[in-house]
């Protein structure tokens, strides 16, 4: 609650400690739980630090873009293999 009160008084989100950032990064390394936590941090309640919310939104965007790009690359590779094996 202190963070929310501090943000309302100064208009700026409080600085997150190195320990908080390290824990956040370690949590995002857990395969499925990391993505779920990123979504909670990005789109969760207002008590979450604004810096963490913006960071989580950026990571969710990057992960979705990466999944789409990798999916397209895999589709191209599979299509190329199918084209080669169908001609034989």
C-alpha positions in Angstrom: 0.0 0.0 0.0 2.9 2.4 0.6 3.8 2.4 -3.1 0.2 3.4 -4.1 0.2 6.2 -1.5 3.6 7.4 -2.6 2.6 7.4 -6.2 -0.5 9.5 -5.4 1.4 12.1 -3.5 4.3 12.6 -5.9 2.7 11.5 -9.2 5.7 9.2 -9.9 5.9 5.5 -9.3 8.6 4.6 -6.7 11.9 3.2 -7.8 12.1 -0.6 -7.7 15.1 -2.1 -5.9 17.6 -4.4 -7.7 16.2 -7.3 -5.6 12.7 -6.7 -6.9 13.9 -6.6 -10.5 16.0 -9.7 -10.0 13.0 -11.6 -8.6 10.8 -10.4 -11.4 13.3 -11.5 -14.1 13.8 -14.9 -12.4 10.0 -15.4 -12.3 9.7 -14.7 -16.0 12.3 -17.4 -16.8 9.8 -20.1 -15.6 8.2 -21.4 -18.8 4.4 -21.1 -18.4 4.3 -19.4 -15.0 6.5 -16.6 -16.3 4.0 -15.7 -19.1 1.1 -15.8 -16.7 2.9 -13.6 -14.3 3.8 -11.1 -17.1 0.1 -10.9 -18.0 -0.9 -10.3 -14.4 1.8 -7.6 -14.0 0.9 -6.0 -17.3 -2.8 -6.0 -17.0 -3.3 -6.4 -13.3 -4.6 -4.1 -10.5 -3.4 -0.6 -9.9 -1.2 -1.6 -6.9 1.5 -2.9 -9.2 4.4 -0.5 -9.7 4.0 1.4 -13.0 7.6 0.7 -14.0 6.9 -3.1 -13.6 3.6 -2.8 -15.5 5.3 -1.1 -18.5 8.2 -3.5 -18.5 5.7 -6.5 -18.4 3.7 -5.0 -21.3 6.8 -4.6 -23.4 7.9 -8.2 -22.7 4.4 -9.6 -23.5 4.5 -7.7 -26.8 8.0 -9.0 -27.6 7.1 -12.6 -26.7 3.9 -12.5 -28.8 5.9 -11.0 -31.8 8.6 -13.7 -31.4 6.0 -16.5 -31.3 4.4 -15.2 -34.5 7.8 -14.7 -36.3 9.0 -18.2 -35.3 5.6 -19.7 -36.4 6.0 -18.1 -39.8 9.6 -19.4 -40.1 8.5 -22.9 -39.2 5.6 -22.8 -41.6 8.0 -21.8 -44.4 10.4 -24.5 -43.6 7.7 -27.2 -43.4 6.2 -25.9 -46.7 9.7 -26.2 -48.3 10.2 -29.7 -47.1 6.8 -30.8 -48.2 7.4 -29.3 -51.7 10.7 -31.2 -52.0 9.2 -34.5 -50.9 6.1 -34.2 -53.0 8.1 -33.9 -56.2 9.9 -37.3 -55.6 
